[in-house]
Each structure stands twice: as structure tokens, then as C-alpha cells.
Amino acid sequence: MKYQKTNAETTTITRNIQDFEREDINIYQALNIISKRSIQIGLEIKDELNGKLAEFATTSDNLEEVFENREQIEISKFYERLPKPTLIAIQEYLEDKIYIRKKDEAPIEEDSKKDE
């Protein structure tokens, strides 16, 4: 996904708690969903950045021959300016761009057998 074109805030802002609640999801479930999505986004961005920086990797281990690569610095600065993964995940959740799968719950019949 192109995280560069997201309309997520780049800084932390105060949010209204009621915006996160839905008919079948309470605030705690919403935060859990956002947290998991944030981890996914963070890993995707990290993999993308590492892939781009791997092009500049040198094979020599000599510390004296470290060169300042302008392109590498620009790539790093670009990724530093991106919104944080948590802010991107919050924006996706509020825009209903996150698909939520729920685990199947145990049938009611099994619960009534435990009481007997």
C-alpha cells in the first residue's frame, strides 16, 4: 500500500472516543484492531525501507571508508517524515478501510452443558 498518499495526521491529535465505537465493536476491541494493524504497517514500511537501503550496502568492513551517500540520506528523511504506523492505522479504521475477521464463538449448547 502507498503510505505516502495517506491522509493520516503526521502529529498526534486528540480524538473523540465515540468515533471508535461501532455497533458490534467496543472501544477495547477497536484499540486491539488498530494495534494489530499498526504492527502490520510498521513491518511493511520497515521491509520497504530496508529493501531500498540494501541497494547502498557496501561489502567492505573498513570504517575509514564510510561515504556519505546523498540518495540514501534522502530516502531515510522521506521515511522519517511519513506518519507513524499507529496514526495510519487509526485513519484506516476511521475510514472503514480495515477488514475485521472475528473468530467463531462457541455454540450456546456447549455452555449450557457445563452447568449440568
MODELLER restraints for C-alpha pairs under 7 A, 6 or more apart:
rsr = mdl.restraints
at = mdl.atoms
rsr.add(forms.Gaussian(group=physical.xy_distance, feature=features.Distance(at['CA:4:A'], at['CA:82:A']), mean=6.60, stdev=0.5))
rsr.add(forms.Gaussian(group=physical.xy_distance, feature=features.Distance(at['CA:8:A'], at['CA:83:A']), mean=6.65, stdev=0.5))
rsr.add(forms.Gaussian(group=physical.xy_distance, feature=features.Distance(at['CA:8:A'], at['CA:87:A']), mean=6.12, stdev=0.5))
rsr.add(forms.Gaussian(group=physical.xy_distance, feature=features.Distance(at['CA:8:A'], at['CA:88:A']), mean=5.39, stdev=0.5))
rsr.add(forms.Gaussian(group=physical.xy_distance, feature=features.Distance(at['CA:8:A'], at['CA:91:A']), mean=5.55, stdev=0.5))
rsr.add(forms.Gaussian(group=physical.xy_distance, feature=features.Distance(at['CA:9:A'], at['CA:83:A']), mean=6.49, stdev=0.5))
rsr.add(forms.Gaussian(group=physical.xy_distance, feature=features.Distance(at['CA:9:A'], at['CA:87:A']), mean=6.52, stdev=0.5))
rsr.add(forms.Gaussian(group=physical.xy_distance, feature=features.Distance(at['CA:10:A'], at['CA:82:A']), mean=6.95, stdev=0.5))
rsr.add(forms.Gaussian(group=physical.xy_distance, feature=features.Distance(at['CA:10:A'], at['CA:83:A']), mean=4.50, stdev=0.5))
rsr.add(forms.Gaussian(group=physical.xy_distance, feature=features.Distance(at['CA:20:A'], at['CA:27:A']), mean=5.98, stdev=0.5))
rsr.add(forms.Gaussian(group=physical.xy_distance, feature=features.Distance(at['CA:20:A'], at['CA:30:A']), mean=6.25, stdev=0.5))
rsr.add(forms.Gaussian(group=physical.xy_distance, feature=features.Distance(at['CA:21:A'], at['CA:27:A']), mean=5.35, stdev=0.5))
rsr.add(forms.Gaussian(group=physical.xy_distance, feature=features.Distance(at['CA:34:A'], at['CA:89:A']), mean=5.57, stdev=0.5))
rsr.add(forms.Gaussian(group=physical.xy_distance, feature=features.Distance(at['CA:34:A'], at['CA:90:A']), mean=6.07, stdev=0.5))
rsr.add(forms.Gaussian(group=physical.xy_distance, feature=features.Distance(at['CA:34:A'], at['CA:93:A']), mean=6.88, stdev=0.5))
rsr.add(forms.Gaussian(group=physical.xy_distance, feature=features.Distance(at['CA:37:A'], at['CA:89:A']), mean=5.84, stdev=0.5))
rsr.add(forms.Gaussian(group=physical.xy_distance, feature=features.Distance(at['CA:38:A'], at['CA:85:A']), mean=5.03, stdev=0.5))
rsr.add(forms.Gaussian(group=physical.xy_distance, feature=features.Distance(at['CA:38:A'], at['CA:86:A']), mean=4.87, stdev=0.5))
rsr.add(forms.Gaussian(group=physical.xy_distance, feature=features.Distance(at['CA:38:A'], at['CA:89:A']), mean=5.26, stdev=0.5))
rsr.add(forms.Gaussian(group=physical.xy_distance, feature=features.Distance(at['CA:41:A'], at['CA:85:A']), mean=5.64, stdev=0.5))
rsr.add(forms.Gaussian(group=physical.xy_distance, feature=features.Distance(at['CA:42:A'], at['CA:85:A']), mean=5.39, stdev=0.5))
rsr.add(forms.Gaussian(group=physical.xy_distance, feature=features.Distance(at['CA:53:A'], at['CA:72:A']), mean=6.63, stdev=0.5))
rsr.add(forms.Gaussian(group=physical.xy_distance, feature=features.Distance(at['CA:92:A'], at['CA:98:A']), mean=6.08, stdev=0.5))
